Amino acid sequence: MKKGSRAYLYAALSVLLWGTIPTAFKIALSELSIVTMLGLTTLVSTVVLFLIVVLTGKLKMLREMTRREILWSALLGLINPVGYYLMLLAAYNRLPGQVAQPINMIWPIILVFFSIPLLHQRIPARSFLALLISLAGVYIIASQGDPFHPGRSDTAGVILALVSGVLWALYFVLNVRDRRDEAVKLFTSFIFGTAYMIVIMTLSGSFSETVSLKGAAASVYCGIFEMGITFWLWLRALQLAETTDRVSNLVYFAPFISLLLLHFIIDEPVYYTTPVGLLFIIGSVMFQNRVRRA
């Protein structure tokens, strides 16, 4: 199989797996508390990422890390997985999956504005238009089928989903400044994330929570396919692709796959405003990327 074909195969598998995550989130949260679920998911992700580091021959890079890089990983681990997923899962706990996931996808627009102070980049004026378009998409999605009568969605849930997008954009910018191998960076940040979650679970009393088999299975699934194997597949797709733009655009199919799975697996009704709002957000991101290339 040619490199280009393999790139699209890996990308398609990644998108398909990421499309299943909102449904897995909702199943796990119906059985477990947010803290317990995230603790299990983070631990599983850390194990999977360690196996990826070992199997790709990058274990020696861990021994070569400087003290500054270790401290940097401690900071990144506080943002992702801890801060980001606590906000995102809290949003999923309050909102339908078809609302929480698309709102979170506003992060590429927010990323541009973080680039001003952190990466010293100039922002084109049309970026502000992209932000307004994406916020219009958020409003449409949050209306849950009734855009002329806002307020149907849990306001706190919408804010949490937006905050999770802000945290992911911040993590992305800080991650760019770290020149280490991607798998090594992610693994070391998740080691710290696991340590943080152990402390949080101890303080919250989560270790005494009864864990159902269904909740544990859904959490393990998220740990493997949210940031574990899927991360490696996506990275391979980008490495094999002749141009990353076409491959990267495939990720926008994930929320539409999620809509179908949420509907058929957990009987979530599909609001017509969700795909409409999604098109606004995706369109604003692609417009923004086009502006940056220009």
Backbone bond lengths (Angstrom), bond angles and torsions (degrees), N, CA, C in turn:
res aa  C-N    CA-C-N  psi(-1)  N-CA   C-N-CA  omega(-1)  CA-C   N-CA-C  phi
1 M - - - 1.466 - - 1.524 110.30 -
2 K 1.330 117.27 134.86 1.451 121.57 -179.11 1.529 111.29 -68.11
3 K 1.342 114.29 159.08 1.464 119.53 -179.15 1.520 111.94 -57.38
4 G 1.333 115.75 -45.16 1.460 119.84 -178.53 1.514 112.11 -60.87
5 S 1.336 116.41 -41.21 1.465 120.74 179.60 1.524 110.79 -66.49
6 R 1.333 116.20 -40.95 1.469 119.59 177.86 1.521 111.09 -64.87
7 A 1.327 116.83 -37.50 1.462 120.62 178.78 1.524 110.54 -59.72
8 Y 1.342 116.68 -45.55 1.458 120.23 179.93 1.525 111.37 -69.08
9 L 1.336 117.36 -33.88 1.464 120.60 177.93 1.522 110.31 -64.89
10 Y 1.343 117.29 -48.49 1.462 121.15 178.79 1.534 110.90 -62.25
11 A 1.319 116.60 -41.59 1.461 120.60 -179.75 1.525 110.90 -64.79
12 A 1.345 115.88 -42.72 1.467 119.85 179.97 1.527 111.28 -63.53
13 L 1.346 116.93 -40.75 1.465 120.46 177.20 1.529 110.68 -63.19
14 S 1.332 115.86 -41.02 1.467 120.27 179.35 1.524 110.97 -61.64
15 V 1.320 115.74 -47.62 1.464 120.75 -178.71 1.528 110.61 -63.21
16 L 1.324 116.57 -41.60 1.459 120.80 179.20 1.531 110.69 -62.11
17 L 1.327 116.60 -44.96 1.467 120.38 -179.90 1.524 111.71 -67.44
18 W 1.333 117.01 -43.06 1.471 119.52 177.49 1.524 111.06 -63.49
19 G 1.320 116.97 -29.65 1.457 120.25 178.57 1.517 112.89 -66.92
20 T 1.336 117.08 -21.78 1.469 120.60 179.94 1.528 112.36 -85.25
21 I 1.333 118.17 -14.74 1.464 121.66 -171.82 1.531 113.72 -63.65
22 P 1.347 121.07 -45.84 1.463 118.67 178.74 1.523 113.87 -54.87
23 T 1.339 116.69 -39.51 1.462 119.83 177.64 1.524 110.21 -65.19
24 A 1.323 117.19 -43.07 1.473 120.88 178.02 1.527 110.62 -63.46
25 F 1.334 117.37 -39.96 1.467 121.17 176.42 1.526 110.52 -57.11
26 K 1.328 116.09 -49.45 1.463 120.34 -176.50 1.531 111.50 -64.56
27 I 1.327 116.88 -38.50 1.472 120.14 178.57 1.526 110.14 -65.60
28 A 1.334 116.91 -45.98 1.465 120.69 -179.11 1.526 110.98 -63.67
29 L 1.331 117.23 -42.47 1.468 120.70 -177.76 1.522 112.49 -71.17
30 S 1.322 117.27 -19.94 1.468 119.75 175.84 1.527 111.09 -75.54
31 E 1.343 116.45 -14.69 1.463 121.23 -177.12 1.532 112.87 -112.54
32 L 1.327 117.04 -28.98 1.462 121.31 -172.60 1.518 111.35 -128.35
33 S 1.348 115.25 160.42 1.461 119.70 172.51 1.531 108.83 -72.66
34 I 1.317 115.99 162.25 1.459 121.29 -179.44 1.527 110.69 -59.31
35 V 1.324 117.19 -45.94 1.467 121.61 -176.15 1.519 110.97 -65.04
36 T 1.324 117.27 -44.44 1.469 120.45 179.91 1.518 111.23 -64.54
37 M 1.322 115.85 -44.11 1.459 119.23 179.20 1.519 111.56 -61.39
38 L 1.349 115.83 -46.75 1.468 119.17 -178.34 1.522 111.06 -66.22
39 G 1.331 117.44 -34.89 1.463 120.08 177.04 1.522 111.46 -61.23
40 L 1.333 116.46 -46.83 1.470 120.54 178.68 1.534 111.23 -64.36
41 T 1.321 115.86 -46.20 1.471 121.00 -177.80 1.524 111.39 -61.90
42 T 1.327 116.08 -43.45 1.466 120.40 -178.94 1.521 111.29 -64.48
43 L 1.324 116.87 -42.29 1.468 120.88 178.89 1.523 110.81 -61.29
44 V 1.336 116.48 -46.46 1.471 120.66 -179.80 1.524 110.44 -63.63
45 S 1.337 117.06 -43.30 1.467 120.74 179.01 1.519 111.10 -60.10
46 T 1.332 116.65 -40.72 1.466 121.02 -179.63 1.525 110.85 -62.52
47 V 1.324 116.54 -42.36 1.471 120.79 178.76 1.527 110.47 -64.07
48 V 1.334 116.41 -45.01 1.471 120.69 179.98 1.519 110.94 -62.53
49 L 1.333 116.83 -43.74 1.464 121.01 179.93 1.526 111.63 -65.52
50 F 1.338 116.36 -34.72 1.466 119.59 176.69 1.522 110.39 -64.97
51 L 1.326 116.95 -41.72 1.467 120.65 177.97 1.530 110.85 -62.77
52 I 1.336 116.51 -38.73 1.470 120.29 177.91 1.528 110.25 -63.59
53 V 1.330 116.61 -43.12 1.471 121.28 178.71 1.528 110.19 -61.14
54 V 1.334 116.66 -43.27 1.467 120.95 -178.74 1.531 110.93 -67.46
55 L 1.335 116.19 -49.13 1.464 120.55 -174.85 1.529 113.02 -69.04
56 T 1.319 117.42 -22.07 1.468 120.69 177.91 1.531 111.77 -95.57
57 G 1.322 117.12 8.31 1.461 121.50 174.87 1.513 115.17 69.86
58 K 1.335 117.40 32.01 1.460 120.75 -176.55 1.531 112.93 -110.49
59 L 1.333 115.68 13.35 1.458 119.61 -176.90 1.528 112.00 -62.10
60 K 1.331 116.62 -34.99 1.468 119.92 -178.67 1.528 111.91 -64.53
61 M 1.340 116.53 -24.81 1.466 119.42 178.37 1.522 111.96 -64.71
62 L 1.329 116.48 -27.88 1.457 119.95 178.98 1.526 110.71 -67.00
63 R 1.337 115.88 -37.58 1.470 119.96 -179.43 1.529 112.12 -73.69
64 E 1.323 115.92 -19.02 1.466 120.20 -177.39 1.523 113.18 -92.22
65 M 1.328 118.14 1.25 1.460 120.49 -177.51 1.522 111.69 -68.66
66 T 1.312 115.77 141.65 1.458 121.16 177.69 1.531 109.28 -86.09
67 R 1.324 114.98 168.63 1.465 119.92 178.28 1.528 110.56 -61.90
68 R 1.320 116.47 -38.66 1.462 120.78 179.25 1.527 110.87 -63.29
69 E 1.331 117.16 -40.73 1.460 120.66 179.50 1.523 111.27 -66.72
70 I 1.322 116.75 -35.81 1.458 120.49 177.78 1.525 110.27 -65.84
71 L 1.327 116.89 -43.84 1.463 120.92 177.96 1.528 110.65 -64.64
72 W 1.314 115.76 -37.08 1.463 120.05 177.27 1.530 110.68 -63.16
73 S 1.331 116.34 -40.47 1.463 120.94 176.85 1.527 111.19 -63.81
74 A 1.336 116.05 -35.56 1.467 119.81 177.58 1.527 110.88 -62.61
75 L 1.334 116.55 -38.57 1.464 120.96 177.32 1.523 111.05 -68.96
76 L 1.338 116.28 -46.43 1.459 119.94 -179.56 1.523 111.50 -62.49
77 G 1.337 116.87 -37.49 1.461 120.69 179.39 1.515 112.74 -65.76
78 L 1.330 116.18 -28.92 1.467 120.14 177.37 1.531 110.38 -69.67
79 I 1.346 115.03 -34.69 1.469 118.93 178.99 1.523 110.68 -79.43
80 N 1.328 116.38 -48.73 1.464 123.20 179.98 1.532 108.85 -137.46
81 P 1.330 118.14 114.28 1.457 127.31 23.95 1.529 117.23 -95.41
82 V 1.335 120.23 -13.94 1.462 120.42 -165.57 1.530 112.85 -66.48
83 G 1.337 117.39 -67.80 1.457 119.64 -174.72 1.511 113.15 -62.00
84 Y 1.330 115.94 -47.23 1.465 120.69 -176.76 1.526 111.56 -60.06
85 Y 1.329 117.02 -51.23 1.458 119.31 -175.10 1.518 113.21 -74.88
86 L 1.328 118.16 -29.04 1.468 118.80 174.25 1.522 110.01 -61.75
87 M 1.342 116.93 -43.29 1.460 120.98 178.08 1.534 111.12 -67.31
88 L 1.329 116.13 -45.49 1.465 120.35 -176.39 1.530 111.32 -65.34
89 L 1.324 117.36 -44.86 1.465 120.39 -179.57 1.524 111.45 -67.77
90 A 1.340 116.18 -34.82 1.469 119.21 175.43 1.522 110.08 -63.19
91 A 1.343 116.38 -37.28 1.467 120.26 176.92 1.528 110.29 -65.84
92 Y 1.329 117.30 -44.52 1.467 120.90 178.23 1.521 111.17 -62.95
93 N 1.327 117.02 -31.05 1.459 121.23 -179.55 1.527 111.48 -69.81
94 R 1.351 116.58 -25.03 1.453 121.49 -176.39 1.529 113.42 -102.56
95 L 1.329 116.53 -23.44 1.460 120.90 -172.20 1.523 111.26 -119.16
96 P 1.335 117.91 158.76 1.465 119.52 167.87 1.532 109.12 -60.88
97 G 1.324 116.57 149.06 1.465 120.13 -179.50 1.507 112.46 -58.02
98 Q 1.356 117.12 -35.34 1.465 121.29 -178.06 1.519 112.20 -70.56
99 V 1.339 117.77 -12.60 1.462 121.87 176.57 1.521 110.42 -96.34
100 A 1.329 116.38 -44.48 1.466 120.50 -176.04 1.523 112.69 -65.20
101 Q 1.333 117.09 -45.16 1.467 119.44 -176.00 1.534 113.43 -65.06
102 P 1.329 119.63 -49.33 1.466 118.30 -178.65 1.524 113.83 -63.58
103 I 1.345 116.98 -36.28 1.469 118.99 179.67 1.521 109.69 -63.57
104 N 1.316 116.91 -38.06 1.461 121.36 178.30 1.525 111.77 -61.90
105 M 1.341 117.27 -24.81 1.459 121.11 -176.11 1.527 113.28 -74.49
106 I 1.312 117.50 2.82 1.467 121.03 177.13 1.525 111.50 -74.16
107 W 1.338 117.32 -7.47 1.469 120.65 -172.28 1.539 114.64 -58.39
108 P 1.338 121.48 -34.09 1.473 117.71 179.63 1.530 113.07 -62.00
109 I 1.342 116.36 -30.48 1.461 119.04 177.79 1.522 110.20 -71.29
110 I 1.327 115.97 -44.05 1.470 120.59 178.82 1.520 110.27 -62.51
111 L 1.338 116.14 -35.13 1.462 121.70 -179.99 1.528 111.77 -55.13
112 V 1.307 116.33 -39.52 1.457 120.66 -178.73 1.526 110.67 -60.36
113 F 1.315 116.86 -39.80 1.462 120.26 -177.30 1.533 112.23 -76.38
114 F 1.337 117.13 -27.69 1.464 120.10 172.23 1.523 111.04 -69.04
115 S 1.323 116.09 -25.31 1.461 120.33 -178.24 1.520 112.51 -66.80
116 I 1.332 117.30 -19.91 1.466 120.61 -179.18 1.524 111.06 -64.45
117 P 1.368 119.10 -58.47 1.467 118.45 -178.08 1.520 114.47 -81.00
118 L 1.360 117.37 -27.77 1.459 119.60 -171.07 1.523 113.84 -94.82
119 L 1.314 117.42 -32.25 1.463 120.62 -179.68 1.522 112.19 -115.06
120 H 1.328 116.41 1.96 1.469 122.51 176.51 1.529 112.03 56.35
121 Q 1.329 115.53 42.36 1.453 119.95 178.83 1.520 110.14 -101.85
122 R 1.327 115.90 150.81 1.466 121.00 175.63 1.525 108.62 -86.48
123 I 1.326 115.68 141.14 1.456 120.76 -177.31 1.520 109.99 -107.86
124 P 1.342 117.80 122.55 1.468 120.20 177.89 1.530 110.71 -62.61
125 A 1.302 116.25 149.58 1.468 121.14 -178.69 1.525 111.59 -60.29
126 R 1.346 116.46 -32.96 1.461 119.13 -178.07 1.531 112.50 -68.57
127 S 1.332 118.04 -11.94 1.455 120.77 175.61 1.521 111.26 -63.17
128 F 1.326 116.20 -32.40 1.464 120.01 178.53 1.526 110.57 -68.14
129 L 1.334 116.40 -33.80 1.456 120.11 175.27 1.528 110.28 -65.99
130 A 1.338 116.42 -40.92 1.469 120.56 177.71 1.527 110.19 -60.58
131 L 1.326 117.01 -39.92 1.465 120.83 179.16 1.527 110.66 -63.47
132 L 1.317 117.33 -43.55 1.468 121.25 179.93 1.536 110.80 -63.56
133 I 1.337 116.27 -39.98 1.467 119.83 178.85 1.523 110.49 -63.97
134 S 1.327 116.83 -43.83 1.465 120.48 -179.60 1.523 111.11 -65.70
135 L 1.328 117.83 -38.16 1.471 120.91 177.70 1.527 110.67 -66.72
136 A 1.333 116.60 -34.19 1.467 119.72 174.27 1.531 109.87 -62.98
137 G 1.338 116.14 -38.75 1.465 120.47 176.19 1.521 111.82 -63.41
138 V 1.331 116.69 -40.86 1.467 121.27 176.95 1.522 110.29 -59.93
139 Y 1.335 115.85 -45.38 1.474 120.54 179.48 1.533 110.81 -59.76
140 I 1.331 116.28 -45.57 1.465 120.32 -178.22 1.525 111.02 -62.66
141 I 1.341 116.55 -44.61 1.463 120.63 -179.97 1.523 110.80 -64.69
142 A 1.338 116.41 -43.70 1.465 120.80 -177.75 1.527 112.33 -66.35
143 S 1.334 117.45 -18.90 1.466 119.96 -179.97 1.523 112.39 -70.98
144 Q 1.328 117.24 -16.98 1.461 123.11 177.46 1.531 112.32 50.79
145 G 1.326 115.77 53.30 1.449 120.73 174.41 1.513 115.68 92.08
146 D 1.339 117.39 -0.85 1.466 119.72 -178.19 1.531 109.80 -140.34
147 P 1.342 117.68 72.71 1.469 120.84 -173.55 1.527 114.73 -65.11
148 F 1.347 117.20 -18.40 1.465 119.65 -179.05 1.535 112.65 -90.58
149 H 1.320 116.02 -1.60 1.465 120.67 176.57 1.531 108.24 -136.25
150 P 1.340 116.80 77.93 1.472 120.76 -176.34 1.527 111.91 -65.81
151 G 1.326 114.57 163.63 1.460 119.64 176.16 1.516 113.99 108.84
152 R 1.348 116.98 2.06 1.464 118.81 179.95 1.519 111.45 -72.53
153 S 1.336 117.16 -32.97 1.463 120.84 179.14 1.521 110.32 -79.80
154 D 1.320 115.57 152.99 1.454 121.67 173.95 1.529 108.21 -64.94
155 T 1.331 116.59 117.07 1.470 120.32 -175.63 1.526 111.44 -61.02
156 A 1.326 116.43 -42.99 1.465 120.35 179.10 1.528 110.61 -61.43
157 G 1.340 116.84 -37.80 1.458 120.59 178.71 1.516 111.93 -64.91
158 V 1.342 116.52 -41.76 1.464 120.87 178.04 1.525 110.28 -62.70
159 I 1.336 116.38 -43.16 1.468 120.42 179.32 1.520 110.44 -63.94
160 L 1.334 117.14 -41.26 1.469 120.68 178.82 1.527 111.12 -62.60
161 A 1.334 116.96 -40.27 1.467 120.51 178.13 1.526 110.65 -64.16
162 L 1.339 116.35 -40.54 1.460 120.08 177.63 1.528 111.15 -66.40
163 V 1.326 116.82 -41.40 1.468 120.66 179.32 1.528 110.10 -63.63
164 S 1.328 116.94 -38.28 1.468 119.50 177.71 1.523 110.51 -61.81
165 G 1.341 116.49 -37.90 1.457 119.91 176.20 1.519 112.15 -64.75
166 V 1.328 116.51 -38.18 1.465 121.19 177.32 1.529 110.20 -64.13
167 L 1.337 116.30 -44.05 1.466 120.20 -179.97 1.527 111.82 -64.20
168 W 1.340 116.02 -39.05 1.471 118.36 179.52 1.519 110.74 -67.29
169 A 1.319 116.84 -39.24 1.469 120.15 177.52 1.527 110.48 -63.08
170 L 1.346 116.75 -41.78 1.466 121.14 177.62 1.522 110.34 -62.73
171 Y 1.335 116.46 -44.37 1.469 120.90 178.50 1.523 110.57 -60.52
172 F 1.323 116.27 -42.32 1.464 121.03 -177.94 1.522 110.70 -62.02
173 V 1.337 117.17 -45.52 1.469 120.97 -178.79 1.528 110.42 -65.08
174 L 1.330 117.03 -45.28 1.466 120.35 179.12 1.526 111.16 -64.47
175 N 1.320 115.99 -34.84 1.456 120.88 179.61 1.522 111.33 -66.93
176 V 1.346 116.73 -34.78 1.466 121.27 178.70 1.531 110.60 -62.39
177 R 1.319 116.44 -34.22 1.465 120.56 -178.06 1.528 112.17 -73.78
178 D 1.327 116.88 -13.37 1.461 122.42 178.66 1.530 107.98 -94.67
179 R 1.339 117.36 116.18 1.470 121.50 -172.73 1.530 114.05 -87.30
180 R 1.320 117.78 5.77 1.463 119.68 -179.73 1.529 112.00 -70.84
181 D 1.323 115.51 167.54 1.460 121.56 176.93 1.532 109.86 -58.23
182 E 1.334 116.48 140.74 1.463 121.14 -174.70 1.529 112.55 -60.35
183 A 1.332 117.57 -45.62 1.462 120.83 -179.05 1.526 111.03 -63.95
184 V 1.318 116.80 -40.58 1.466 121.42 179.24 1.521 110.60 -65.26
185 K 1.328 116.51 -44.12 1.469 120.72 178.92 1.525 110.84 -60.05
186 L 1.326 116.25 -47.22 1.455 120.04 -176.80 1.527 111.18 -66.07
187 F 1.329 116.10 -41.20 1.466 120.00 -179.83 1.529 111.36 -63.17
188 T 1.332 116.97 -46.57 1.465 119.32 -177.38 1.537 111.55 -67.36
189 S 1.328 117.27 -35.94 1.463 118.59 176.84 1.526 110.75 -67.47
190 F 1.327 117.28 -33.32 1.465 120.06 179.09 1.528 111.78 -75.18
191 I 1.326 118.05 -26.67 1.468 119.70 173.04 1.526 109.18 -60.72
192 F 1.323 115.96 -49.06 1.462 119.81 177.69 1.523 110.83 -64.69
193 G 1.330 116.02 -38.13 1.457 119.46 178.03 1.515 112.02 -59.97
194 T 1.330 116.72 -40.45 1.464 121.12 177.32 1.526 110.84 -63.17
195 A 1.333 116.19 -42.42 1.472 120.33 178.34 1.524 110.88 -62.37
196 Y 1.335 116.41 -43.47 1.465 120.18 178.61 1.529 110.48 -62.11
197 M 1.330 116.14 -41.46 1.465 119.63 -177.91 1.526 111.59 -67.65
198 I 1.322 117.98 -33.89 1.469 120.54 176.20 1.526 110.18 -61.29
199 V 1.336 115.45 -42.24 1.476 120.11 177.93 1.527 110.03 -64.22
200 I 1.331 117.21 -46.68 1.468 121.47 -178.85 1.528 110.73 -63.05
201 M 1.330 117.14 -42.05 1.461 120.64 179.38 1.519 111.43 -65.54
202 T 1.335 116.93 -36.38 1.466 120.80 178.24 1.525 110.59 -66.13
203 L 1.335 116.33 -45.90 1.464 120.65 -178.53 1.530 112.58 -67.80
204 S 1.339 116.50 -32.48 1.465 120.37 -177.83 1.523 113.14 -88.90
205 G 1.336 117.03 -6.67 1.462 120.19 -178.93 1.511 114.13 76.40
206 S 1.331 117.24 19.52 1.468 121.09 -176.97 1.523 113.37 -67.48
207 F 1.318 116.87 -23.30 1.469 118.85 -179.01 1.536 112.16 -66.99
208 S 1.322 117.33 -18.39 1.462 120.88 178.18 1.531 112.06 -91.43
209 E 1.333 116.27 -2.83 1.475 120.03 -179.17 1.519 110.60 -72.28
210 T 1.316 115.30 139.50 1.461 120.57 176.43 1.531 108.98 -75.94
211 V 1.309 116.17 125.50 1.463 121.73 -177.48 1.520 109.32 -104.00
212 S 1.326 116.00 116.21 1.464 119.83 178.76 1.522 110.08 -77.42
213 L 1.320 115.50 157.51 1.461 120.57 179.01 1.531 110.51 -63.24
214 K 1.315 116.74 -39.72 1.468 121.43 179.97 1.521 110.88 -63.93
215 G 1.327 116.58 -44.61 1.454 120.80 179.80 1.518 111.82 -66.38
216 A 1.342 115.85 -41.41 1.463 120.18 179.28 1.523 110.90 -65.09
217 A 1.342 116.94 -42.54 1.466 120.95 -179.36 1.531 110.97 -63.04
218 A 1.339 116.76 -42.18 1.460 120.25 179.30 1.532 111.00 -66.36
219 S 1.337 116.77 -37.69 1.467 120.95 179.25 1.521 111.00 -67.22
220 V 1.332 116.31 -42.93 1.464 120.52 177.79 1.530 110.11 -62.38
221 Y 1.326 116.13 -41.42 1.462 120.49 178.21 1.534 110.33 -58.56
222 C 1.328 116.13 -45.63 1.472 120.11 178.77 1.528 110.81 -63.29
223 G 1.327 116.64 -39.24 1.456 120.26 179.85 1.518 112.70 -63.51
224 I 1.321 116.05 -35.71 1.467 120.09 -178.80 1.527 111.28 -78.49
225 F 1.329 116.70 -43.60 1.462 119.83 -168.40 1.525 115.68 -104.82
226 E 1.324 118.78 -9.54 1.464 119.02 176.58 1.522 110.94 -80.49
227 M 1.333 117.64 -47.59 1.467 120.72 -177.17 1.524 112.96 -131.67
228 G 1.301 117.24 5.73 1.456 120.04 -176.28 1.513 112.62 -97.13
229 I 1.335 116.17 -102.17 1.460 121.56 -177.08 1.532 111.27 -59.82
230 T 1.326 116.07 -38.24 1.460 119.83 -177.41 1.525 111.21 -63.26
231 F 1.333 116.04 -37.33 1.463 119.70 176.26 1.529 110.66 -58.45
232 W 1.324 116.49 -44.94 1.467 120.26 -179.26 1.531 110.52 -64.78
233 L 1.332 118.00 -41.83 1.459 121.38 179.09 1.526 111.08 -61.60
234 W 1.334 116.03 -43.35 1.460 120.37 -179.52 1.523 111.00 -66.06
235 L 1.317 116.50 -41.33 1.457 120.77 178.98 1.522 110.64 -62.67
236 R 1.333 116.37 -42.18 1.467 120.35 177.62 1.533 110.75 -63.49
237 A 1.322 116.75 -39.60 1.462 120.29 179.21 1.525 110.76 -60.64
238 L 1.334 116.90 -43.60 1.465 120.99 179.97 1.527 111.42 -67.49
239 Q 1.336 115.93 -34.78 1.461 119.88 179.97 1.518 111.87 -70.29
240 L 1.332 117.45 -35.40 1.464 121.77 -176.48 1.529 113.01 -86.45
241 A 1.313 117.24 -19.17 1.461 120.78 -175.47 1.530 111.08 -69.97
242 E 1.328 115.89 140.91 1.462 120.46 176.16 1.526 110.24 -68.07
243 T 1.336 116.18 -41.22 1.466 121.61 172.38 1.522 107.29 -133.27
244 T 1.326 117.12 132.64 1.471 120.80 -174.32 1.523 112.58 -75.46
245 D 1.332 118.47 -21.42 1.462 120.90 -175.49 1.523 112.27 -57.89
246 R 1.333 116.56 -49.99 1.465 119.64 -176.36 1.521 111.53 -65.57
247 V 1.315 116.79 -38.70 1.458 120.50 178.71 1.526 110.41 -68.34
248 S 1.329 116.27 -43.39 1.460 120.65 -178.10 1.521 112.02 -61.29
249 N 1.318 116.96 -34.50 1.464 120.27 -178.51 1.530 112.53 -65.92
250 L 1.330 117.46 -19.90 1.464 120.47 179.26 1.523 112.32 -63.70
251 V 1.336 116.84 -24.31 1.460 120.21 -177.17 1.524 111.87 -62.57
252 Y 1.338 117.47 -20.98 1.460 120.66 -178.72 1.528 112.75 -75.96
253 F 1.341 116.97 -5.87 1.462 119.74 173.00 1.533 111.00 -79.45
254 A 1.333 117.49 -20.41 1.469 121.73 -175.13 1.531 113.03 -56.35
255 P 1.339 119.71 -48.36 1.466 118.11 -179.02 1.516 114.05 -63.96
256 F 1.341 117.86 -28.68 1.458 119.57 178.13 1.536 110.60 -73.17
257 I 1.335 116.09 -35.81 1.466 120.09 173.17 1.523 109.42 -63.54
258 S 1.330 116.20 -40.91 1.462 121.27 179.45 1.521 111.56 -60.20
259 L 1.332 116.74 -40.96 1.462 121.11 179.63 1.529 111.14 -55.82
260 L 1.329 115.75 -46.47 1.465 120.85 -179.02 1.522 111.36 -65.13
261 L 1.335 116.44 -45.25 1.470 119.98 -178.05 1.521 111.47 -67.01
262 L 1.328 116.85 -41.74 1.471 120.11 178.33 1.526 110.62 -60.73
263 H 1.317 115.93 -37.48 1.469 120.20 -178.87 1.526 111.84 -71.75
264 F 1.325 116.66 -47.55 1.461 119.73 -172.79 1.529 113.71 -84.23
265 I 1.339 118.05 -23.17 1.467 119.60 -177.89 1.528 112.09 -96.21
266 I 1.343 117.39 -44.44 1.473 118.05 -179.09 1.534 111.96 -115.56
267 D 1.344 116.16 15.32 1.475 122.07 173.08 1.528 113.52 59.45
268 E 1.307 117.53 36.19 1.458 120.19 175.79 1.523 108.81 -79.12
269 P 1.339 118.06 125.22 1.473 118.45 178.39 1.528 110.60 -67.02
270 V 1.320 116.25 141.78 1.467 120.64 -179.62 1.525 108.68 -94.15
271 Y 1.327 116.55 115.25 1.463 121.13 176.41 1.528 108.91 -81.07
272 Y 1.321 116.23 139.57 1.466 118.92 -179.71 1.524 111.22 -63.74
273 T 1.338 116.92 -23.44 1.461 120.58 -179.31 1.524 112.71 -71.83
274 T 1.334 117.26 -20.74 1.468 118.93 -178.56 1.521 112.30 -66.40
275 P 1.346 120.17 -54.35 1.475 118.21 177.46 1.524 112.64 -64.44
276 V 1.330 118.17 -31.93 1.465 120.20 177.85 1.529 110.06 -64.54
277 G 1.336 116.60 -48.64 1.461 120.74 178.55 1.514 112.12 -63.49
278 L 1.338 115.65 -36.40 1.468 120.44 177.49 1.521 110.61 -60.55
279 L 1.317 116.58 -42.59 1.463 120.07 179.53 1.529 110.92 -63.31
280 F 1.322 116.88 -35.56 1.462 120.43 175.79 1.522 110.49 -62.23
281 I 1.347 116.28 -48.89 1.468 120.58 -176.66 1.528 110.83 -66.75
282 I 1.331 116.60 -48.19 1.462 120.29 -179.48 1.528 110.28 -63.14
283 G 1.329 115.92 -41.47 1.461 119.61 178.03 1.518 112.04 -61.35
284 S 1.342 116.98 -39.85 1.465 120.31 179.70 1.523 111.34 -67.04
285 V 1.340 116.99 -37.89 1.464 120.75 179.07 1.524 110.52 -66.88
286 M 1.334 117.19 -44.52 1.462 120.53 -179.93 1.526 110.64 -67.34
287 F 1.332 116.81 -36.73 1.468 121.11 174.72 1.514 110.60 -62.51
288 Q 1.340 115.92 -43.35 1.464 120.77 178.85 1.524 110.95 -61.91
289 N 1.326 117.06 -45.07 1.468 120.76 179.85 1.524 111.61 -62.76
290 R 1.327 114.67 -37.59 1.471 119.11 178.13 1.509 110.93 -65.86
291 V 1.345 116.04 -39.16 1.463 120.31 178.09 1.511 110.77 -63.26
292 R 1.343 116.42 -42.78 1.476 120.31 -177.49 1.525 110.71 -65.54
293 R 1.348 116.83 -39.57 1.470 119.75 179.09 1.523 110.38 -65.11
294 A 1.357 114.80 -39.58 1.465 118.58 179.55 1.524 110.94 -65.00
